[in-house]
Amino acid sequence: MASVLFDPLAAIGRMVLGACRTAGSVALFALEAISHLVRPPFYGRLFWAAFLEVAWFSLPVVALTAVFTGMVLALQSYTGFARFNAQSAIASVVVISLVRELGPVLAALMVAGRIGASFAAVIGTMRVTDQIDALTTLSTNPMKYLVAPRLLAATLAMPLLVLVADILGVMGGWLIGTLKLGFVSAAYLKSTFDFLETDDVVSGLVKAAVFGFIIALMGTWCGYNSKGGAQGVGGATTSAVVASSILILALDYVLTEIFFAQ
């Protein structure tokens, strides 16, 4: 009878302790990686390779996501606002929604699926094939060589991607507004810029930098701690994407509360 009562509690306790252990491990991993960003030697070539992978090769998927998001947002806003004769607010709703929330979050989720998985797969493969141990044998710090350049690259590249996503998303809304919904181009653009404030753009770019750091952190951490051969690398890749996506959504709320709480 006692086991029936206490076994579920013990299982919950093990889950909580495991979550705390994992959070501590990730935090220590992040602190160690950040410390290597300010200590020589610096691997500029690896940084630029990772920056190119995040910023340039992720641009097509982010751009397509942003354009179609702006289009859909304009259509949905028109459908709802037309019931209240408030069609004139569509431009402001599109730009604020994209710049504050949808641009950073959707771009980060797309990059997490692509870059987080890539980082985890590359580093995980190096782990299970003992290449990371070989780096240590050659007196090369794996954290400085593999992790730190990717963290810095993703943190700096994500705001650029989100800035492009914001522009393309607004352009998608403008296309639908002028070509399908009958808005005058000059009036639509004027309404867009009248309601857009500097704080909106800054908050979105700060979110993007935080999301980029999280994506790279989870991708490298999952890969660095993978084990068990090919199956372990696959599990690390999946864990990196899932963990990054959950943290992006959770931190989006936290950052929104910080920036816009009254």
Stockholm file with secondary structure:
# STOCKHOLM 1.0

chainA/1-262         MASVLFDPLAAIGRMVLGACRTAGSVALFALEAISHLVRPPFYGRLFWAAFLEVAWFSLPVVALTAVFTGMVLALQSYTGFARFNAQSAIASVVVISLVRELGPVLAALMVAGRIGASFAAVIGTMRVTDQIDALTTLSTNPMKYLVAPRLLAATLAMPLLVLVADILGVMGGWLIGTLKLGFVSAAYLKSTFDFLETDDVVSGLVKAAVFGFIIALMGTWCGYNSKGGAQGVGGATTSAVVASSILILALDYVLTEIFFAQ
#=GR chainA/1-262 SS CHHHHHHHHHHHHHHHHHHHHHHHHHHHHHHHHHHHHTSSCCCHHHHHHHHHHHHTTTHHHHHHHHHHHHHHHHHHHHHHHGGGTCGGGHHHHHHHHIIIIIHHHHHHHHHIIIIIHHHHHHHHHHHHTTHHHHHHHTTCCHIIIIIHHHHHHHHHHHHHHHHHHHHHHHHHHHHHHHHTSCCCHHHHHHHHHHHCCHHHHHHHHHHHHHHHHHHHHHHHHHHHTCCSHHHHHHHHHHHHHHHHHHHHHHHHHHHHHHHHCC
#=GC SS_cons         CHHHHHHHHHHHHHHHHHHHHHHHHHHHHHHHHHHHHTSSCCCHHHHHHHHHHHHTTTHHHHHHHHHHHHHHHHHHHHHHHGGGTCGGGHHHHHHHHIIIIIHHHHHHHHHIIIIIHHHHHHHHHHHHTTHHHHHHHTTCCHIIIIIHHHHHHHHHHHHHHHHHHHHHHHHHHHHHHHHTSCCCHHHHHHHHHHHCCHHHHHHHHHHHHHHHHHHHHHHHHHHHTCCSHHHHHHHHHHHHHHHHHHHHHHHHHHHHHHHHCC
//
